[in-house]
Structures are given as structure tokens and as C-alpha cells.
Amino acid sequence: MKSESPAVATPECRIASAEPIVPVPFKIYVPQETLGAIRAKVRDYPWGYMPDDGGWGYGTNLSYMKEICRYWVDEYDWRLHEARLNEFSQAKVGVGGVDLHFIHERGSGPCPMPLLITHGWPGSIVEYQSIIGPLAHPERFGGSVDDAFDVIAPSLPGFGFSGRPPRPMGPRAMARVLNELMTSVLGYGRYMAQGGDWGSAISSWLGYDHAQGCSAIHINFPTMRHAGGPQTDQERAWAEAEVHEQAMEDGYRTLQATRPQTLSYAMADSPVGVAAWIIEKFHAWSDIQHDDIESVYSKDTLLTNIMIYLVTGSFNSASWIYYGRREEGGRQLGSEGRRVEVPTAAALFPAEMLTWPPRSYVERLYNLQRWTEMPRGGHFASLEQPQLLVDDIRSFARSLRQQG
């Protein structure tokens, strides 16, 4: 939530920009006609069919889609969730050729640590809602003000309320834009970065390419790969298992990395299609119980995340990050044989959609200083297990503070 009396960072927390770029305050507001058009398309959707033994095995379950769409039409209230998002201080600024949207919640205390948190696909700023307050104002949630952060939470370029780049931009290029936001625009001399999904790749590139500004990273998704490949029997077994593990997940990834424009034509006119494409991932990648997606997420959470793609028309440009990564060289972290040398923490959630490599492999990629195996949770950690994630970020940052 917005701080009642935002803390002003002291000089040692920030640096002055030579030519300040002033962000413009921003509030989310979606025209009523946009909301009405989405609702009408959902209401009038021509339902098809699925195999009789369907369940979720062929993709998003038809019965569940009908159920959530009935709720969408009859009960879901976008204005309620729009107001909740607007409780955070937000701004837009032109940086790196992109009109970048971000939440900027100044933390409590005299010198909160700057923390950049980044989401992924098919996520959005909705993922941040449960963790921004505890990170920025720990004393309001039973913690110590000494653990406070200035939280900067952007919509990635091409996602949500940020503008789109002129052509696909991968995570390495996005890292460059976000480092410019943190240092040149917001004036932070040093900051920590955290992310899952694409946010993990972006955080990795921040630590790799921009260590002058990014002093440490915390990641909860094993997205990057070493140029030297697996080197031990354990690592080779992991790599072989991953090929089989991901066989049923590669369809969407390959399409978005090669022909995203073709997909966009169908999605531009089908809110139900966008919803089904996204809900499948929340079902498959989360630590759900008894095959019930609502054992983890409410309908409102799922729909608000989906609505951000719809009301901004960003489904197309958000998918470009896959194309951009392919152009940047894929998952490989550099080609020089060096690793991320800034202190790195890894949070391993057991239902993650990619199995983490053995620790020996990760240590060749990162200067690994913290390795936390979580008791529960999956890919969307900040939504599924916000307290576990917040606690781990705080503990890691506390260790960095103690090191000086």
C-alpha cells in the first residue's frame, strides 16, 4: 500500500542523475466501453467441445472455462481490483526507447535497500500485490523496519501498462532498460534484483552485465544455462530428464519464440482464448491440490491478471520476449565462460515447472551464497507462497547488510 509518509532516501542510498528524467505519476483507468466489450465477447463466446476423457490433459479444461467465464460475466468486478492496484504509487517514464510503467513503493526507515522485482509471462504486476507491502514496510507485518526495501516493480516492456518496444526485446535487453531505470532515472547507486520466470533471466543479466549498479540477485526460477553444459553424472542425468520433462510444455514456447504474430490474430479478438492460454499455465505450473486450480488461486486473482493483458491489448507484445530471447542466444548465460559474480540467492519451490539443476551446476553460473529448498509452492511464488518468498528475500538482504 502507499506509504502514509514516504521515506526520502539519504544520499548514501541514492546518486544524482546528471540530467534527471522525471517520471510522470500514473493511475490505472480502463474506459467503461472497453470493459463492456470484453464482457460481451465472453458472454457470447461460441463454446466448442473436448475429448470425453479430457480433464486438463489436453489443455485448459472446458468445464472450468465455462465456470470461470460465468463468474467473469456475472460477478467479477474490475473496478474493485483497479482501485486496489491504484493504492500503490505508480509512474511512467520513457527509458531505453520504451514508455515504462512501474510501481515505486518507498520503504520505511531512514535508508531502505532498493529492490527491483520483475515478473514474467503470463504474469503481470498482479503478482506483486501481496509482497510489496511486507517488503517495503515490514514493521506493519510483524517484522523489523531494519529489513525495509524501496520496492520498484515494473511492468516489463511490452507487458501490461508499459509501452511496447518497436520490435521484440529479450531479457538481456530488458535488463539494460531496467538498470537505466534504477540508476539514471531513479538515481539508485546500488540495488538488489529479484525475479521468477522472465524476472529470473532479467535478474541474471543484471548481475552479469550491470554489476556496477546491481549488487545482488535473488531468483526463484532456473532459467539460465551454462555454456559448458553438464559436467558430472548427476548434471547429465538432470539434463536428460529435463528433455523428457519439458516435452509437453514446448508447444507454446516454440510458437511464441518463432511466430508470435500469427498467434496474435486469434487472441486479439478472443478474451476467452487469452484466458484459456494463460489459465493452462497457472494450472500446470502451480502447487495445486487435487487438480483444483482454486486450491491456490481465486477466480478474481486469475481474472485480474488476464484482464491486464486484455485491457492493455498487450498479449501480442508480451509474447515477443520469447522471440527476443531466441535472437539473444537462448538460455545460455554469456559466452565468455564467466559467471554472475554478484552475491546470488536461489529459492527452490518444489512444484516449479523446470527442475532445478544440481547445486554444482548452479554454482558455475552464479556466485551462490544462499540455497533455500522451500516446503511448498510452485512457479508463481509471489502469488502462491508470498510469506515464504518475502522471508527468504529479507534473510538474504540481511546477510548482505551484515557483510557491509
N, C-alpha and C positions, 0 to 999 in steps of 0.2 A: 504494500500500500504506500501511497505517497507520504513521505515524512512530514510531520507537522512543522518541524523546524529543520530543514535540510542542513546537514553539516557542510561547511565550506572547507575544502581540503587545504591543508597547510602547505607551504612552499616545498617541503621535502617530499610531499606526496605527488606534486604536480610540477610540470615545467610550463613555461610560457611559450606559446606559438609565435613565431616571428611575424606571420601575417594571419591573425586569427580568422577562422571561418566560423561564423556564428550559426549554430543550429537554429531552426525555426520550430517553436512549440507546435505540437501536433495532437489532435484529438481524433479518434475514430468516429466517423459518422457515415452510415450507409443510407442512401436515399430509400424512401419507403417503396418507390416503384421497383427498385432492384430486388428488395425483399419479396415483394408481391410476385414478381416474375419468376423467381426461384420457387416459391411456394406453389405457384400454378403448374410449373413443369413437374414438380414432384407429385402433385395431386393427380395430374393427367398422364402419368407415365404408363406406357402400354406394357404391362408385365408379361414376361415370357415364361419359360419353364426351365427345369433342370432334371438330370437323371433321378430316378426314383430312390436310388441309394445315395443321394447327394451328400447330405451333411455339409461339411466345409471342405471335403476332399477335392472337389472340382473347382473351388473358388468360393467367393462370398455366398453364404447360404441364402437361398431365396426367401425362406420363411422369415429369417431375421431381417432381411432387407425390407420386406413388406411391413414388418412390425416397427422398425425404426422410422420408416417413411410415414406411417400413420401418425406416429408421435411428432415427427417433423412438421406435418401439415396442421395437426390439431392442437398441439401443446407447446412445442418448442418456442422460446421467446428470445430472439436475437438481441433485442434491446437490453434485456437483463445482462447478458454476457458482454455486450458492447460497453455498458456502464461499468462493469467490473474491470475490464481491461483499461478503461479510461481512468481508473483510480491511480494508475501508475503514471508518473511523469514521462512523457514521450516527446520526441522531436524528430525532425527530418533535416538532413544536410547533404549537399552534393559532395561526394568524395569518390575519387577513382573512377569518375565517369558514371556513377550510379547515384540516384536520389535515395539515400539510405535512411530507413526508418529504424529507430531504436528506443527502447525503454532505458531511462537513466535514473536509477533509484540511489540517491546519495545515502550512504550508511551513517549510522550513529557514531558518536565519539569523535575525538579530535583528528584522527588520521586513519580512516578505514582503508583497507587494502583494495585497490582497483581490481575488479574481477570481470572479465569478458566471458559471457556464456553464450554458446551458439547451438542452435537446434539443427535438425536435419530434415530429410524427406521421409515420409509425408507429414512432417511435423510443422510447427509454427510457434509463435510467441505464446500460444496457449500452454505449451509445455512448461513455461517459466512460472506460471501463476502461483504455484504452491511453494516455490523455493525462493522467490525474490525477497519476500518479507523476512523469513528467518535468516537469510544470508545478510541482508542489509541491516536488520535490527534484531540481533539475537537476544538482546535483553528483554524484548517483548514476548519471547517464546521460551523463557526459562533458561536462556544462555547468558553469556558474558559479553558486554559491549566491546571487550578487547578483541573479539572474533569478528567484528563487523567488516563488511565489504561495501565499497561503492559498486553497485551492480549495473553493468552495461549489457543489455540484452537486445541485439538487433534482429530484425527480420533480414534473412540473408538476401543478397542481391538476386532479384527475380522472384522472390518469395513474398507473399502477403503484401504488406503496406510499403515495402521498398519498391523502387522502380526496377525495371529490367535493364540489364546490360544490352548493348546493341547486338551482341552475338553470345553464344554460350561461354560461360566463365566457370572454370573448375575450382576446386578447393584451394589450390595454391594461389591462384589469382585473387580469390576471395580473402585469403589470409592477408595479402598485401593491402587490400582495401580496408580491412578491419584494423590492421596495425596503424594505418594512416588515421582512421577514426580515433583510435585510442591516444596516439601520440600527437599528431599535428592538429587535430580538431579539438579533442578534449583535454589535451595537454598533460597526460599522464606520462611521467618519465619511465616508470616500470609498472607492469601489471601482470596478473596471472590470467591464464585462459583455461576454460573448461568446456568440454563438449562430448556429446554422444552422436552416433550416426555421422553425418557430414561434419558436425561440430568437432568430432574427434579428429577427422582428417585436417580440418582447418586449424585446430589447436596444434596438431603435429607440425604443420608447415609454419605456423607462427614460431614455434620453438626452434625449428630448423633454419628458417630464413631470416627471422626477425628477433633474434635473441637479445639485441640491444634494447628492445622495448619489452618483449615478453620474457619475464624472469622465471616462469614455471608453468607447467601444464598439468591438468588433471583430466583424464579421459576414461570413458566407460564403454568404448566400442573398439574392437581390434581391427581397424580398417586397413592399416598400413602394412606393407610387405618389404622385406629386406632384399636388396639387390643380389646378395649371395645365396639366397634361398635357404631351405632347411639344411642343417649340417650334422645332426645327430639322428640316431634311430628314432628317438621319441619325436623329434621335429618332423622327420619324414613320415612317420605314421600319422601325425596330426594333419600334415598337408594332404596326404592321400585320403584321409577320412573327410576332409573338408570338400573335396571334389564331389563325393557322393552326397554329402550333407546338403550341398547347395544346388543339386541337380534340379529340384523342383522350385527353386527361388530365382533362377536366372532369367526367366522369361521377361518380366517387367524391366529388369536391369539392362538386358541386352537391347530391348526396344527403345528405352529412354536414352541409351548411350549411342544409338545408331540412327533411329528415325523418329525423334520426338515430335516433329511437326505433323506427321501422319496421324499419330495418336491424338494430337490436339484438336483435330476437326470433330472427332466424336465427342470428346469431353467438353468442348466449348458450348454444346447445346444440351448437355445432359447432366443436371445435378445428381441424378441417381447414379449415373455412370461414374462420376467423380467419387461419390460416396462409396460405391462398391469397390472401386480400385484402392481406396485408402483404407477402408474398414478391413479388407482382407489382410493387410499388413499388421494392423493393430491386433487382429485375432491371432495371426500366425507367429508374431514376434514377441508376444507378451506372456507373462507368467499367469495364465488364466487357469481357473479351476473348473473341472467337469465340462470342458468345451464351451464354457459360458463367457463370452467377452465382457458381459456386465458384472462378472465377478471381480473385475479390475476397473472398468470404465463405466461411467454413467452415459446414458444417451446424450445428455447435454454436453459432456466433455467431447464425445466423438463428433457431434454435430457442429459444435463451435469451431473445432479445428477444421472440419470440412468447409464450413461456411467462409472461413478466411480465404481459402482457395477460390471459392465461388464469387464472393462479393468483390474481390480484387481482380478477378479474371487472370489469376497467376498460375493456374495449373500447368499451362504450356511452358512458361519461362522457368518455373521451378524445376521442371524435369530436365532442363538444359544442363544442370550441374553434372549429370551423368555423361553427357556428350563432352563437356568441358574437361572432365577428369580423363576420359579416354585420350583426348588430344594432349593433355599434360603428361601422359605416360602411364596412366592407370594407378594402381595401388602402390607402386614402388616408391619408397621414400628416398629420393635422390639417386644419384649415380656415382657419387664420389667415394662411397664406402664409409662415410661418416654417419654418426647417429645424432639424434637430438640430444644436445648436451645440457640443456637447462633441466633442473630437477623435475622429474615426472612421477605422477601417481597414477596407478591403474586400479579402477574399481570394476570387479568382475561379477556381473549379475548372472545367476545360473541359467535363466531361460533366454539368454542373449541369442539372437538369430545367427551369429557367427561364433563358433567355439574359439576361445582364446588360444593362441599358440602357447607352447611351453614357456615358462619364465625365461629360460636360457635364450630363446629366440627374441623375446621382447627386450631383453637386456642388450641385444645387439642393435636394436632400433632406438632405444631411449636410455637416458641416464636415470634408471628406475630407482626411486627412493621409497616408494610405498606400493604395496601389492595387497589389496583387500578383496578377499573372497566373500561375497555377500550371501546371506542365508536365503534370500528370495528376491524375485524381481526379474525383469527382462529388458528388452531393448529400449523402451521408453521410460528410463529410470526416474526422471524427474516427475513423471505422472504416476508411475506405479509405486515407487518407494521413495517419496521425497525426503523423508526424515533420514533414511539410511544414506542417501546421496549427500544431503546437507552436512550430516555429521562427518562424513569422510572428507568432504572439501574443507570443512573447518579444521579437522585434525591435521590435514596436510599443510594448510596455510599456517597453522600454529607452529608446526615444526620448522617451517621456513622462517617465521618471525624469530624463533629461538636461535636459529643459525645466524641471524643478523643480516 
